[in-house]
Structure formats: structure tokens, C-alpha cells
Amino acid sequence: MFSFLKRTVLAASIVGASLGASAAQPPRAYPLKDFFRNPDRGFFRLADDGKTLGFMQPTSVDGSPARMNIYVQPLQGSKPVGDPRLLTRETARDISNFFWKGADVVLYQKDFGGDENFHVLAVNAKTGQITDLTPYEGVRAGIEDDLEDDPDHVLISHNQRDPEVFDVYRVNVHTGAAVLVAQNPGNIVGWQTDHAGKVRAAVASDGLNTTLLYRDDEAAEFRPLITTDYRTSVSPAFFTFDDRKFYALSNRGRDKLALVVIDPANPDAEEEIYTPEDVDLDAAAYSRKRRVLTLAAYQTDKPQYRFFDAQTEALFKALSARLAGYDFAIQGYDRDENKFIVAAYNDRTPGSRYIYDAAADTLTKLADINPAIPEADMSRVQPISYQTRDGLTVHGYLTLPAGRAPSGLPCIVNPHGGPWARDGWGYNPEVQFLANRGFCVLQMNFRGSTGYGRAFWEAGFGQWGLKMQDDITDGVQWLVQQGIADPKRIGIYGASYGGYATLAGVAFTPELYAAAVDYVGVSNLFTFMQSIPPYWKPMQAKMQDMVGDPERDRERLAATSPALHADRIVTPLFVAQGAKDPRVNKDESDQMVKALRARGVEVEYMVKDNEGHGFHNDENKFEFYEAMERFLKEHLKP
């Protein structure tokens, strides 16, 4: 056990808070539902004219379970007045998000049972009339551009013509009438509009190579500008304000994603605007009203900003002074860019939402997102890093349970999904719930995670179940080496790719974990890549290059598919799966459970017929977390 520790030293660092003595008294165990229920009121959005507030709150319609539905309420200055008015009456599933189109129309999306075939709907905020703008069964739709200067139309892409590709339509938000503006020839995987809402750029892919296409106007044919292999990213963000060049996130000729300007007349040259030193750039923003670049956003251990505009920097400074002790994000604003929806949060609370009126310099609280969970009783999330067995530095986050000494703790290792994503700093209800129950929680951005540059991302290619899994194992070893974890009471829990890592952990390092929870996880790399949604098909060659080719890499994929090695698993396992999951088919969980039960191994299995890639309805979330809590308490004894 832990034999490789004899050959290498796992160096580690903790940034910020110390691993020293904790507070003397652990907080009380707060009710599970308080961690995971929907907020009483949240998801605030401003109408373009700043005179109406939209938000969501749980609402029971005709005796149905309470679902997140949209309300509107007038504003007097920055203060809500009068009674909120219910706009939508969804009963099957929560509305996940919405936004305003002008001053009178609200747009939102919904799917059916978690199948991710989203419809786009418009509701008139004055009359309540709802129009399904994409009333096509089995079709996935999304908004490409809200066409802010056109009061009657939006651009919507969907795959109704061909399930594998998405065409772009200009759709009337009042009638649903649609006109095709860009037909996909079969290889376009992304579209880009200019500031007038014209489709001017596109990203084409043959799976392994990517070409950035451009046209001077919608009457012209697209022409290729830049071709790279998929490992090099040149992703258009938005056009310059004369609509003649465009800003892009690019790692062409560099390891990290940078903000650049590309001139279609000379596409091989990039004007570099900003490159973070140690991580990729995440995004850039601009002022539509003032037509200036405002900021670039990236994330080291915590979110960071680089400002290009004095007015934006002054806005952030003003909010920082008023919200001491909290990070914040601007979640929306009116067309005049005077009123802003501000989300204030930190690692121990989802925080509060406000309207900031820049002209009046007033900050008006709209709601506390979860007042049932006291910030003071939650646990701090500490950025950490450790060295892997082959010398790579892995960054992550350690959450130690408040009021307990950081020694000999039961711990949950929580690898993220994706895997081409990353964990970040902030409030996570799962992490805080587990910490409140006495567990320490370790999250790590193993190789293959995004945000740390191209070389770190590429280091994960072909490494599912191999070096990517070693990075997770090395994090466990570090926890034990530090004395934080009781080596006999370590569990692993993850969703999607994190579910795969959970199954790989108990199949390939069975002595390491005393309990495991697999949530919508991949179990068999062959069947997983055969069952992807049709709209992933254009990227199948890329996925096979990054993960493995079923023919060329058959031996490796067989060796790293946990379902094919169920005979090695001795760790108690709990599996949860949505029946309509389009990403990780239910068969991934079925075959693992079947193989274990055939050996007489007891495995708990929860399936929800009205869910997809993760559970979203409150009653299903509560049942899952209640079962997970029972399971972890039984096997890890916190």
C-alpha cells in the first residue's frame, strides 16, 4: 500500500489559511435540504430599460411540486415596488435560466426529463402570452444573439434539419416565424455575429483540424482565414467596434490562451492585448454603450481581472469597498449601463444579490440566496498544490470541516467532471454539506483540466485511468502524508468524468477507498463513445484522439474501462443515474451494476426516469443526497 512513496516525495503547499488548530467547537449539523433546495428568490435580471426586475422562485402550479418559475416586478429607481407577477407555469422541471429581450419579452429554455433537447420560449411580460420559438420534438436549440437593436427578433440555432449540425435562424419573438440566415454545410461547430447581429464568422472542424471562416457581410460566401489542429485554439469572442476585425482567445504560438485582435486582411498576425502569466484567459468583456474593451477575466487560485477601462475599474473598486469580505460578479445590467445586478459571495456562502445604481451610488439588497446556512458555521476552502509522482504540479482546493482538528479525518476525494474543465474557488453546496457532516473534501485539477495552459491539458490525452488517475491517487497520498486523512476512512465521489474517476479509483486502486459514489459516470470507454449524442458526431475524431480510438487503442481502452474490471472492485459502491441522460447513457451504469451483482457484490443503485445528466428536480436531489449521506456515514463513520 502506498508503495510508490518510497520512490518519490510528494511536495505540497497550502496557500492562505493554515492547517493548524481549528475552532474548538464543530457547528451543528444543518438540515440536508437547506444545502440543496432552490433559493426562495434568485436569478435576478434587469429589463433593458431598467424599469422591471425579473427573477425566479419556487412555485407550485395546480398542486405540482414547486418548480423554479419566472416572476416580474416593477422597479422604482433601484427598489422593487408592488407585488411580483408570475409569468411562467412550469410544472415538470425547473427553468434553469432566462434573460430579457428588450423591455417587454423574456426568453427562457426548457428540456424534457433532462434530455437536453432544449426549446427556446418567449413570454410577453405584459400579457403573459408564451410562444415556443422552436416547437420541434427531439431538437436541441440555443440562442446565438439576442439582437439588442432589433426589438422583434433573435438569432436561434437548432438541429431540426440535421440532428448532427446546427443552422441559424432569425426568429420573431412574438410569432415564432423563422428565416434561415446561415445553413450549416455539415462541418460548422460554432457561429459568431458582429455588433449588428450579422453572422460573420464560423468555426469549422473535420474533427482533428479547425478552420476559422469569415465573410464581409451575410451576402458573401465564407472564406477560410486560419486553419490549425484542434490542440491550437483561435476562438472568436466579439468583433471590434467598427466590425472590421475581431477579438479572439488564442494560444497560437503560445502555451496560454491570450486576448488578441485579428485582422481578416492579415490573419496570420495577432495583436496581443493581454496574456495571463500562469493560467489561460477565460473571457473578455466590453461596453456596448461606450464601445470600449472593459476587462479580461481569468482564474488562478481565485477569480482575477485585468481592466482596460477606467470607468469599469472604478465600478469594481466601488463595489469592492461596499462588499468587503466577499468576491462578486456582475450578472446583468440595463441598456444604459447604469443599473447592475451584483452577486456577492465567498467560499462559505452563496451570498446576496443586489442592484447597484451607479448614478445614485446606491446598493440595494434584493435577496440572501441561502439564509438558512450561516456563513460563520461553514468551512473555508483553501487553495492547495502538490507534486505528482512524475513531477507535475497539480492545483486544487482543500476544505477542512470547521471546528475539527485537521488530523485523522474521514475524507472525500471529489474529482471534477469534464474532464476538460476545472474546479474553482467559491461556494459549493456539496462541499459545504460534506464538511458540515465532518468530512474533509479534496478537489484537484488533475492533468487534462483546462485553464492551466495547452501543455497541461494535452498531458491528459490518452490518460483516462492512467496518469490522470495517478494525479488523483497522488492527492490522496498527500492527504495521508500530511496527517489530515485517516487512510482507512477515505471515500471518493464524482459526477460524469468524476464518476468515471470514481469507478477507476475503486477498480484500479481498490485498497485506497472505503466507499465510493458514482453519479452519472462513464464505466466503459467503448460503449460510451458509441452512444454520444448526434450533435457530438462532428467532434468524434477529436474525442477519439483525446481519449482513445476503439480500434487503434483497443488494448488500452479495455485496460482502463472499469466495467471490464468489475472483478477487482471490493469497495462499497453507490451509483446514481438519470434515465434520459444524453451524454452518459444509462447503460454505462447498468452494465457496472449488473457486473457487480453477478459477483454477489452489493451495490446501491438509484435511477430517476425524469432526469438526465444529473438530478435537477428538488425531490430527486434530496433523495440522492439523503442516500449518499447514509451511505458515507455507514462506511466512513465521520
Steps between C-alpha positions, in 0.01 A plus 500: 500500500629846402818328377601773257553737795832322547614627161380859499420787733157662470586864557199721572406854580203662665410851391329724753343336805711278723450132571546575867250477780134542411227660706420305814133432434362342180183667371169320520391281211270711286206335319598338173220670307631842607820436304338380179158663468437771246528859628178669612582767244793521259622529138432875485500672159432859392281597206688707242333824612586432866135540605412136566669226697475135407583216739415138574355334806355156576131489416244222520256508209174306537642291783820402319837492681644849524709584192713804425277735302546856374348807665515868409474803727511876432798704619492848642857613458682192628229383743238237412145629554158340488429128488702262283305345214539136391595468131556127446323192634747217451415186699733224374844656549666817624573772250880516516554851364335789317577847370322810375445587136442875509258633763200272442611150399672232708678204336565167670590143413361168615563135429298188576609260770861608469541397134680833425287554189432857604216708360523880497184672622396865510253643750352847476557666837183711466247250363651173621469345153755220449632405155718194441751631246637151423201261524686200360509163672846357568677820390762690697485880470694793643521877467788627288434876529223694676517774230485781752427765236218300339189506723327210326760236418772276642744261335443137596700196393352150498547159343147437368619461136790269589545357853881523469532871417348836591360760257430863597159664465369852561187438706215738583455491878128586474392255229776240477541562126853398397728586209821305428807727510784244509472137390757262635680317219572218743824601668421821693527460876459867600365829366598862576302820439620857469363795700216540249394140556624376163650149482853588391727225632482126558716218629519191278647167603575166343553366849878535512551834322319827555448782252386850588271627224415864429284710268467873450120491515215247500470516119858381454636146510706393800873477430763321711722725711695279740540123513654323799488158656249472784772538763546861392207726584408819314152571631323823394354690798347815346567744220684830535260790515535587130410134421812464284723294730426273794624420846585134559633271770806340343789276602653503153876492553467504881403271786239725662179639351537873441274782388598608148362703211498340154469696178336288226725679249806358678378199703845352567591797719351546846495822698550372854290692751550300820642164607480384864832378634413157641152406379274526197280798438135408557309787339496866403223759526406832343261792543240499226392854588847655509653264240816426699677187620445483878672198656652156464417225752713206608538276803807410702405375846215753493333709227715785363443795266712718275332835432530696176251772583515752788123516542469123538791488743337777706174302505679192634685706761177657619336159536807352671488775762134428574532121496810446715562133571320384187584435140239618255383460144290729285216284371313751289428866430259728320556640151623833642763310706394689809326228704684175570400167653783409738558156653714510817634168628797325654608144569259463795181650363319546168451849639257771398376673188478875457412776257776757474393836361820662373347846452357511851785291647249281688513128571158345562477142629257279310543170686722271703536185293512254790445663840433158659872419488704739721823608336683496834434125542624397159853387411774691320610380156880512485696501173767229507756347266698177504760322289405183315723193476635620163568856617189683375345768720129448558291784644182445694292587803483353849200554726557405863188455717452799727564441867697178454874448526657431157626158601379147429182622332262303282545655155315514170705528181287687246642501142320737264306412186590594148776395513589806290392745769636614836393551858510855632473687827160594634192362669416138421197357684622139464838586652350700786245229572770233522718724719203571726466124545863476614678407177798677350462545124782500244442633147784491251556626148673189368689508169261547212312771692458826315625841608865409556627524145517274198784275624312417823181429305681281245671308781162333560455369145475123499532498878151415624558244773878545477693819586180700546398243760850500651462874561188428705672216685799725573264755652367229731855405595576863576198522732624193687862620506389831652320313775169658396327183381438176682618255230226254600222757458545648153212512256480616140203673337467648153257574218536443125878470441527523879276193509740324264790599727303361795450165328862496379613576854321201653588269206870583467590609856246295697699522825484880502130567556253386762192632313419633153213695344472503120255762367419472124851367437659328200585134562591358158700713255386294201126529562533861617643618168244298304205668675586871472224742390478559122614862535830375646566291186696777319745494791528122527846482338624760747355306796662180377833679467472642852355192672579205276407334172290184549707313241849653521496526880282199573740345751540824698128579502422149618760531777352831621125427477386434858197295391737247342685465832207478739659185642760722671248717683455430869416854616134565593345689208196724453399582140251769390378551143246700301306283255494769229867596521615582144869531590564196718244242395320306774667185367828629646359459850291191420795294383710587804221415743419179313863385504534563874170336592595196291794455738275540803641844579242727659466829314236766564344628175272802461339578162270795433283470188439876474864609520797519267866586563456573868190549714333841490155463656509567873335174605757299303795705627386454860455125458845466342683699768310328781605162360859620452515628857374169640746310284805709593414501870465123500835433333717794612356565847567876531 
